[in-house]
Amino acid sequence: DPLNPYGDFQTMIKITCILKPGGFLFLGIPVNTEDLLQYNLHRIYGPIRLPLLYRNFHVVEMLGMGMARQRGVGWIQPFVVLQNKIGCKSS
């Protein structure tokens, strides 16, 4: 697969169309103090990419942010509850 640096954002936009306005999305993603795109199936979110990923959602709760970092990998993976802010208009 060729690397698609926007594939995760494209998928989140598709989810806003599938999920009704006000609907909830439960998501677990790796976060760190810096952004890292290793390959299509593994991205680590930092201060730049994380707000872009959540831009169409309201962050209801982030669980696990206080957990100790995973040994040797330098990132944590919190459980995030998001609420759809926009939905998608039918065509």
Phi, psi and omega in degrees: 000134171289146182293127176243099183292348181251004183301322179292320178292321177298320179293320179296325176293319176299321180296324178297332178280331180278321184274130181294154177303132183088352179288160184255144175236129178254122191222138173240119181223148177285134178234155182206180178280352176220153180279145180211127176245100184276314175195177188304325184266002180216112178231142175244128187263136179232204187293342180268307187281330183298311177298328178292324179294323184267004192301333180259013183230154171263128178281111181278315184203142171238116181251139177095006180291335181274356181292151177297148178298147176301139182296122172080353182254339175077019177215164175237162179232089179285164175259123186243134174255119181244148176241129182294123180269334191242320186072195184216134179283141176286145180261000000 
